[in-house]
Amino acid sequence: MAKKTSVAVGRTVGGKTLKKRLKDNWQLYAMLLVPVMLTIIYKYIPMYGIQIAFKDFTASRGIWGSKWVGLQWFERFFSAPNCWRMIKNTVLLSLYSLLWSFPIPIVLALMINQLRFRRFKGVVQTILYAPHFISIMVICGMIRIFLSPSGGLINLIAGTSIDFLTESSAFRTIYVASGIWQDAGWGIIVYMATLANVDTSLYEAAKIDGASMFQRIRFIDIPELIPTIVLMLIMSAGNLMNVGFEKVLLLQTDLNKATSDVISVYVYQQGIENAKYSYSTAVGLFNTVINIILLIIVNKISTRVSENTSFV
């Protein structure tokens, strides 16, 4: 009897059966059908091509006609002389970007939220948003100009003539700093939207109780941001190993490859420039698997931290 009741409850929600809900809200389900179909067509069906990572793919034979080679391409990648250097550089660039880039939009959102002059607040936000709309190629061109040993802004300020892009030790700093400049302003949008929904009576009550600005931020703003921070952290972790190859490729030189040689650039070079489709797919698949593992780990850690964190 209990089993039948549970089944009935599963089929009936809010007093309506599944068939009744579909009939009443068919317009919404029809609208949902379009993005679902696009996701299946452009995201899931192409995954069929992953099997070429285990084959010696040739375009004339096609995917099914190509010879099966098993883990040959993975073995080749792990035996490559620069394999572990690429893995190390990819992990370090990703971790440094997450470590420095993730907290800054939160801090900026908290600071901007304290501004009371709307016009000034809008100007600040616009200035911070602007770099996000500049293309990667233009950004890299600007970086090269700023860091030029002859007349570059940084060298003029420091009174030096150093070619920073030829220094391996400077590449990670350049990559992370330029990423912060370009994307930090855009990253505050979600946090600003969350803070905009905070009940203003909480601020008024805190002021009456004598709470300082920092106390209001600590006990009102930050607790409100925690769920959003956790969600954004999980989303950021999903791209942890996906170092943007465009910027790395445009800023890479023969003298900074010790720190700029990353997996994404290697996949591009092997797959597009050298037409080694099976090999590049195998390397990309390895990168994706590591990404999924890191995403699961960060998801579990962030969930536990958010459940156990208290600001009271």
Helices and strands as residue ranges (DSSP letters): H 2-11, E 12-13, E 16-17, H 18-24, H 26-39, I 40-44, G 45-54, E 55-56, H 62-65, E 67-68, H 72-78, H 83-101, H 103-113, H 118-129, G 130-133, H 136-146, H 153-158, G 164-166, H 168-196, H 200-208, H 213-216, I 217-221, H 222-237, H 245-251, H 257-260, H 263-268, I 269-273, H 277-308
